[in-house]
Amino acid sequence: MITYKFRIKDATSGKRLNRMAGSVNFVWNYCNDVAMKAVKQNGKWLSAYDLHKLTGECATELGIHSHTVQKVCTEYATRRKQFKKFKLNWRSKKRSLGWIPFKVNGVKVEKDTITYCKKKYKFWDSRKIEGEIKEGSFVQDARGRWYVCLQCEVADTVGNGTKYVGIDLGLKENITCSDGRQYTRENYFKRMESKLGMAQRANKKKLVKTIHAKIANARKDWNHKASTEILSDARLVVIGDVSSSKLKRTKLAKSVSDAAWSQLRSMFAYKSQRLGVDLRIINEAFSTQMCSSCKARTGPKGYAGLGVREWECSTCGAVHNRDVNAAINILRMGLHAPVGNPPALAVGR
């Protein structure tokens, strides 16, 4: 399953979608209300089927498709079961971004137009839609812009890559591969920080949202391009499970947030499935300290050693680039992970 996201064109469509998003919020809040009452009165957790029966004839009055009402009820029941909560958060125009889910037989897609509830919505046809459309949704971003997301089922891709790559995620070099390749980008937040601060002090809320969106879009675009390039010729990719939680409590907090390690790992995860690449995420403990030549732990340690970019092993005398050495060790540990049986290979620089 892959998802295509296209931006809706005209402002009139946005106003109509805003009204329907309010109807979706109404259905969600109704489900929240009756589900709480059912637990209080009967000690019973309502299923998606129960909610479907309770909301069966409200679609026409609310101005949305009946399939949308069903999708909202199903999503509510799924999330309540997932989080095991007595109630979920209420949805409102101020607190929640717009969301209108639909099923494939509730819409009609033709070139750059999607028809929903007998109304046509033009979108920017930026790429060709492949596969069979299964479902989708209209979604709104923080700036109030509307997009249509189409989830499509496509045929599996047989990977033809040959490289085995270990990846170390970092701050100075965002991505370092075991073969010596390094991908570095500027800190987008730092570049826009002064403009963002001025807008916040002037209480220009729309400008603040615009700047945040530009930073996020630039970061996401770079992550997409880098991850696609690495996976295009790879057969096996091993990534360390670096965590940002501890570093976010240090002076490096802004840089760690801008690095977006979680987003990168997520991109590698779904793209590897699409391209037929074996992906392994492993515990990278001691990958920086361990010498990739003799396996002795003589490298830089702890927060104080983050500034050490090159070091010499006191045991064997090998000189290492900090990040490349870590990536080689991550690859070696990934080759011994209990997933598949990749052939033996040299993992040196």
Summary of the structure (lengths in Angstrom):
residues: 349
radius of gyration: 24.6
end to end distance: 36.3
largest distance: 76.9
contacts: 1015
relative contact order: 0.11
helix: 43%
strand: 21%
